[in-house]
Amino acid sequence: MKKLIILALVILSNTAFAQSKKTAEIKIQTSAECDMCKKRIESGLAYEKGIKFSKLDVPTKVLTVTYNTEKTSPEKIKEAVSKLGYDADEVKADSAAYNKLPSCCKVGAHEE
C-alpha cells in the first residue's frame, strides 16, 4: 500500500511540474490610459489562444499575462495588444485600431 501511495505522489508531482513548465508570465509596458483601456485589453486578450490570465495595472500601464508556452509566445501576445490599439513594449499600436479607440484611451488623454 505504501508503494502505491508513493507511486501516486510521484506521478502527481511530475504532472504538476510538467503543467507549470508549459506556463509562463510576461510583463508588457503598454500605452493604456484608463479603466476603459484595462477592460478593453483584458477582455480582448481573453479570446486569444493560449492566454490563461491577463491583468493591467492602470497607474503603471504594465500588463501582466500568464500564458501557455506551447500555444502562444510573447511576440504573439504583443501583436494581439497592438491589434487592440495599444503599444506593447517595442510593438507600436496598430494605427487603424488606435484610431477607433475612444478619446479617453488615446495617448496623453489624461495628462494635466
N, C-alpha and C positions, 0 to 999 in steps of 0.2 A: 504494500500500500504506500509506503514512504517513497519508493522508487517512482510510482505512478504520480504522486503529488509533485515530486521534484521534476519529473519529465514535463508535467503540465506547466509548472512555473517557468521552466527554461523555454518552452515553446511560446508562452505568453510574453515573456520578456523579449525574445527575439522578434516577435511580431510587432511589439510596441516600438522597438528600436528601428525596425525596417520602416514603419509608418512615419516616425519622426525624421528619418533620413530623407523622405520624399518632400517634407515640408520645410520651407524657408521663409524668412521675413526680410522685407526690404523697406527702407525709409526713403521717400522721394520728396524733394523740395518742389512745391507747386506754386502756381500764381493765384491760388484761391483767395478770395477776399471776404467771404461772409458765410453765414449759416446756409444760405441757399446753395452756395458752391459746395459746401460739405454734403448736403443732401444729394445734389446732382452727381458728385463724384462717387460717393459711397453706393448710391443706388445703381449708377451706371456700371460700376465695377462688379456688382453682384451678379451680373449676367455674363461676365467674361469667364471663359473656360479656365479652370484651374485655380481661380481665386477663391480662397476659403473665407477671408475676412479682410475688411479694409476700414480704416478709421482715419479721418482727417482732423488734425488739431488746428483749428482756425487761427488762433493767435500766432503760432509759429509757421503756419502753412505747410506743415510736414504731414505727409500721408504715409501711414504705416500699412503695409499689405502683407498678409500671410497667404502663401500660395503653394501649390503642388508643383515641385520642380520637374515632374515628368509631363506636365500638361501645359506649362507656360514658363516664361522667362522674364527677367527684369526688363529687357528690351520691349517685349510684347506688352507688358503692363504699362510702361511709359508711353508707348504708342497709343494704348487704349485711353489713357488720361488725356493725351494730346487730342484725340478724336472727340473728346468731350468738351474741348475748347480751352484747356488749361496747359500751361507749361509743366513739364515733368523733368526736373533736373536739366540736362542739356537738350532735351527734346522740346522744341517750341510748339505751342498750341497750333492746331490745325486752324488756318485763318477762316475758313467757312464756318466751322463750329464756333470759333471765338466770336465772330460777328453776330451769331444767333443768341449769344448769352444776354441776359438782362443787363441793363447798365450798371446795376449794383455789383455785378460779378466781373466787371472788366477791371483791368489793372489800374490801380490808383483811385478807384471809385470811393474808397473810404478814407482817403488822406485828407487831413485838415489843412 
